[in-house]
């Protein structure tokens, strides 16, 4: 938990500095904000399957690299004791809709426990998503995350590790 707080504070500080610099330059080049929502966490390993609905919250910073393309870096914390750091490439379809995709590194805080069912420390995933911009500040997004590493211990059989598949729906606010 200390690592999550430190990482979040560091990310928030950097985002604030970048946002203030961009506002003083009279051309806003970076947006930063917060995200929150629900995710359906699905874990599979051979014949085992485990489902759970979790809350997540996070911070992000994004910038445009052209009129239609942008890059977003996020730091999200899931109720599954997971710190997720996705790097996403966004494409603006219209003023209201954006699609995005990218890769994610994740760190499990559950890996540091001394229990038999400890997760593996690091994992990776691919992300695809859609964002609807309500106005210049509020948005709703939905995403699918496909884990490609066996990171999580199965709750009923601690000798098996599984890949996660997650569908998330949330709301965000850009400052």
N, C-alpha and C positions, 0 to 999 in steps of 0.2 A: 504494500500500500504506500510505503514511503517513496518507492520508485515512481509510482503513478503520480503522486502529488508533485514530486520534484519535476518530472517530465512535463506535466500539465502546466505548472507555473512557468517553466522555462519556455515552453511553446507559446503560452499566452503573452509573456513578456516580449518575446521576439515579434509576435504578431502585432502587438500594440505599437512597438517602435516602428515597424515597417508601415503600419497604417498611418501613424502620425507623420512620418516622413513623406508619404504619398499625398496626404492632405495639404501639407505645407508647400508642396511643389505644384499645387493647384490642378493637378491631373491625377485622379485616383487610379493608381496602378495595381493596388492590392486590395482585396476584400478579405475580411476575417469574420468569423462568426462561431455559432454554436449549433449543435445538432442533438436531437433526442428522439427516441422512439423505441419500438419493440422489434425483436428479431426472433424468428423461429429457428432454433438451433437443432440440426439433425446430424446425428453421428452414426456412421456405419463402419463396421469391421466384420468381414466375412459374413457369418449368419446372424450377427448381433445388430440391433438397431436401438437408438435412444433419441427421444425428442424432448425438447424443452423450450419454453418461451421465456426470453430474457429481456431486460431493459438495457439500453445502451445510452451513453451520453458522450459528447466529444466536442473538440475544437477543430477549426480548419482555417487555412489561409489559401487564397487562390488568386491567380493573376491570368490575364488574357495574353496570349502570344500572337493573336491575330483577331480579326473581327468575329470569327466563328469558333476559334480554338482557344482553350484555356487549360491550365494545370491547377490541380488542387492537391494539397497535402493535408492529411487529417491525422488526428490522434483521438481514438475512441476507446472508451472503457466499457466493457460488457460486464453484466452481472455474473457472467460465467468466470470471473476473475481473469479476464483476458484484456491485455492492452494491444490494440490494433493500430497499425500505422500504414494506411493505404496512400499510394501515389496514383492519382487518377488523371487521365486525359479526357477533357470535356469537349463536346461539340454542340454548338447552339443551333438547333433546328429552326426555332423561331424565337420571338421575344418571351414566350411562355414555356417552351419545352427545350430541354437539354438532355443529351445522352452522354454516358461516360463509361469508361472502362479502365482497368489498370491492375496493378499488383499490390499485394498487401503482405507485410511482415507482421507476425503476432508473437507476443510474449505471454506465457501463462504464469501467473503468480502462484498457481496451484502446483507448479513444478518444484517449488522450494519446500514443500511439506515433507514430513518424514513418513507419510502414510503409504500403504501399498498401492493405492490408486493415483499416484502423482502423475500429472501430465508431463509430456516432454516440454522442454523450455521454449524452443522456438518453432515456428511453423510459417507456412506461406499459403497464399490463396490468390485466385484471380477473381475480379469483380466486374460485373456489368450492371448498369443502372439507368434509371430515368428520373429526371427532375422536372417538376412543374413549378414555375415561378409565379406565386400569387401576386406579388408586387416587387419593388426593388429591394425589399428587406426579407420578406417571408417566402419560404418555399417548402414543398412537400417532395420527398423522394422515396423511391423504392429500388431495392437492389438485390441481386443474387450474388452470393459469394461461394465459390467452389474451392474448398481446400485441397491442396495437392500433397500434403504431408500427413503422415500418421502421427498426429500430435497429442490426441486426447485419449486417456485411459477410459475403457468402457466401464460404466458404473457397476455392472453385474459380473464382469469377468476381468479382473485387473491384469491378466496376462495379455490381453488384446488391446491394441491401440487402433483408433479409427480416424478417418478423414471427416471433416465437418462440411456440411452444406447448409447455408444460412440464407433465409429470405428476410429482409428487413424493410420496415416501413416507418418513416419518421418525418419530423418537421424540423426546419432549421431557420435561423435568423442571421442575416448579414448586417454587421454594424456599419 
